[in-house]
Amino acid sequence: MTSKHILMIDDDTELTALLTEFLNAEGYRVSCCHDGASGLAKTFDESIDLILLDVMMPKLNGFDILKALGEHHQTPILMLTAKGDDADRILGLRLGADDYLAKPFHHQELLARINAIFRRIDIIKNKQSISSSTLTVNEVTLDNATRQITCAGSSVELTGTEYEMLHLLLQFHGQIVSKDKLSEEVLGRKLNPFDRSIDMHVSNIRRKLMAHSDAEKIKTVRGAGYIFLTGEAGA
């Protein structure tokens, strides 16, 4: 079985050397780029399974890379941010990062996040092989076989994480889906009380759907979670 290929884009050469040695020992193959320009070029390598992306780098920073990749890029991205810098985390998620981890972090925590992302991807692939069903609710259609989404007949581009979050909300349309459930089933980890990642992913989905339809799709239930509305009166 071919080992998963991780691209690490970070200008801290000492850190990348240590993490490369650690991840190699865990069975992962690691490539490193130490500036944003070379890192962006490497992201288009089809063998890359996961990108670890630092924020502050020479030539291009992490946000520049996310903007350049846009919404069509499907390789999962774990953003590495400064500890306590919520603004960076929120912006990274808004620009298409799948998750974030604050520096400094323990190498075992990084490994847990990486493993969780790959477990989620394997679960998604298994679901797709079992079911090719199409879901249509409130003008939104999700084709699980092709991973295509339309809203009011227009194509909608979502990141891989946003797609899975929308899929879960559609499956339980008309019902409250808790943030804990979204975090555990989509991100593969328990929700931290101060974690804004679920809110930002849902906000991104809302924004992209509203570009094609004014009808409300996702309702926030304060303290409980989210409901994907059926479009019927009162639901």
C-alpha positions in Angstrom: 0.0 0.0 0.0 1.4 3.4 -1.0 2.0 5.7 1.9 0.1 9.0 2.0 2.0 12.0 0.7 2.1 15.2 2.8 3.3 18.5 1.5 4.6 20.8 4.3 4.9 24.5 3.3 6.7 26.3 6.1 9.9 28.4 6.2 11.0 27.0 9.6 13.6 24.5 8.3 14.4 23.1 11.7 10.7 22.4 12.5 10.1 20.9 9.0 13.2 18.6 9.4 12.0 17.4 12.8 8.4 16.8 11.6 9.5 15.1 8.5 11.6 12.6 10.5 8.6 12.1 12.9 6.0 11.6 10.1 8.3 9.4 8.1 8.5 7.1 11.2 4.7 7.1 11.2 4.5 5.8 7.7 3.9 9.1 5.8 5.9 10.5 2.9 6.7 14.1 3.3 7.8 16.8 0.8 8.8 20.3 2.1 8.8 23.8 0.6 10.3 26.7 2.6 8.7 29.6 0.7 5.2 30.3 -0.6 6.1 30.5 -4.3 7.7 27.0 -4.5 5.0 25.7 -2.2 2.2 26.9 -4.4 3.8 25.3 -7.4 4.1 22.0 -5.6 0.4 21.9 -4.5 -0.6 21.0 -8.1 1.3 17.7 -7.8 -1.4 15.1 -8.1 0.4 12.8 -5.7 -0.2 15.2 -2.7 -2.8 13.8 -0.3 -2.6 16.6 2.4 -1.1 20.1 2.7 0.3 21.5 5.9 0.3 25.2 5.3 2.0 27.9 7.5 0.7 31.4 7.5 3.8 33.6 7.6 6.3 32.8 4.9 8.5 34.7 2.4 7.4 35.4 -1.3 3.8 34.3 -0.7 2.1 33.8 2.7 -0.4 31.1 3.5 -3.4 33.3 2.7 -1.9 34.2 -0.8 -1.6 30.4 -1.5 -5.2 29.8 -0.4 -6.4 32.6 -2.6 -4.4 31.3 -5.6 -5.8 27.8 -5.1 -9.4 29.0 -5.0 -12.4 26.8 -4.4 -11.7 24.2 -7.0 -8.8 22.7 -5.1 -9.9 19.5 -3.4 -6.7 18.5 -1.5 -7.3 18.9 2.3 -5.4 21.8 3.9 -4.4 22.0 7.5 -3.4 25.6 8.3 -0.7 26.2 10.9 -1.4 29.5 12.7 0.1 31.5 15.6 -1.3 30.6 19.0 -4.2 32.8 20.0 -4.5 34.5 16.6 -8.2 34.0 15.9 -8.2 36.4 13.0 -5.7 34.3 11.1 -7.7 31.1 11.8 -11.0 32.6 10.7 -9.5 34.1 7.5 -7.8 30.8 6.7 -11.1 28.9 7.0 -12.9 31.5 5.0 -10.4 31.1 2.2 -10.7 27.4 2.0 -8.6 25.7 4.7 -10.2 22.6 6.1 -8.9 22.9 9.6 -6.2 24.7 11.7 -3.7 23.9 14.4 -2.0 26.6 16.5 1.7 26.8 17.0 3.5 25.7 19.1 1.8 22.3 19.0 2.8 18.8 20.2 3.8 16.5 17.4 1.3 13.9 18.6 -1.5 16.4 18.3 -0.4 17.1 14.7 -0.4 13.4 14.0 -3.9 13.0 15.5 -5.2 15.8 13.2 -3.6 14.2 10.2 -4.9 10.7 11.0 -8.4 12.2 11.5 -8.4 13.8 8.1 -7.3 10.6 6.4 -9.9 8.6 8.3 -12.6 11.0 7.2 -11.5 10.7 3.6 -11.5 6.9 3.8 -15.1 7.0 5.3 -16.2 9.3 2.4 -14.8 7.0 -0.2 -16.5 4.0 1.4 -19.8 5.8 1.5 -19.5 6.8 -2.2 -18.8 3.1 -3.2 -22.0 2.1 -1.3 -24.3 4.8 -2.4 -24.6 7.0 -5.5 -27.8 8.7 -4.3 -28.8 12.2 -5.1 -30.3 14.5 -2.5 -32.5 17.4 -3.4 -33.9 19.8 -0.7 -35.0 23.4 -1.0 -33.5 24.1 -4.4 -30.2 22.4 -3.5 -29.2 19.1 -5.2 -26.2 17.1 -4.2 -25.0 14.2 -6.4 -23.0 11.8 -4.2 -21.6 9.9 -7.2 -20.1 12.9 -8.9 -19.8 15.2 -5.9 -21.5 17.9 -7.9 -23.8 20.5 -6.2 -26.3 22.8 -7.7 -28.5 25.5 -6.2 -31.5 26.7 -8.2 -30.0 25.0 -11.2 -26.5 26.7 -10.9 -23.3 24.9 -10.1 -21.8 25.6 -6.6 -18.1 25.1 -5.8 -17.4 23.8 -2.3 -14.2 22.6 -0.6 -14.1 19.0 0.4 -14.9 19.8 4.0 -17.8 22.1 3.0 -19.2 19.4 0.8 -19.2 16.8 3.6 -20.8 19.3 6.0 -23.6 20.2 3.5 -24.1 16.4 2.8 -24.7 15.8 6.5 -27.1 18.7 6.9 -29.0 17.6 3.8 -29.3 14.0 5.1 -30.9 15.4 8.3 -32.9 18.2 6.6 -35.6 19.7 8.8 -33.7 18.4 12.0 -31.2 20.1 14.2 -27.6 18.8 13.6 -25.4 19.7 16.5 -21.9 21.3 16.1 -20.6 18.3 18.0 -21.9 15.9 15.4 -20.6 18.1 12.6 -17.2 18.3 14.2 -16.9 14.5 14.9 -18.3 13.3 11.6 -16.8 15.8 9.3 -13.6 17.0 10.9 -13.0 13.7 12.7 -12.5 15.3 16.2 -14.4 16.4 19.2 -15.4 20.1 19.2 -13.5 22.5 21.3 -15.8 25.0 23.1 -13.8 27.9 21.6 -13.5 26.4 18.1 -14.9 28.6 15.3 -14.2 26.2 12.5 -17.8 24.7 12.2 -19.3 28.2 12.2 -16.9 29.4 9.5 -17.5 26.3 7.3 -21.3 26.8 7.6 -21.0 30.5 6.9 -19.0 29.7 3.7 -21.7 27.3 2.6 -24.5 29.8 3.2 -22.6 32.5 1.3 -22.1 30.2 -1.7 -25.7 29.0 -1.8 -27.0 32.6 -1.4 -25.1 33.6 -4.5 -27.7 31.6 -6.5 -30.9 31.8 -4.4 -32.3 34.3 -1.8 -34.3 31.7 0.0 -32.9 30.8 3.4 -31.3 27.4 3.4 -29.5 26.9 6.8 -30.9 28.2 10.1 -28.8 28.6 13.2 -30.4 27.3 16.4 -28.5 29.1 19.1 -26.9 26.7 21.6 -28.0 23.7 19.6 -26.7 23.6 16.0 -28.0 24.0 12.5 -31.0 23.0 10.5 -31.1 22.7 6.7 -34.6 24.0 5.9 -36.9 22.0 3.7 -38.3 25.1 2.1 -41.8 24.3 3.3 -43.7 26.8 5.4 -42.3 26.8 9.0 -39.6 24.3 8.1 
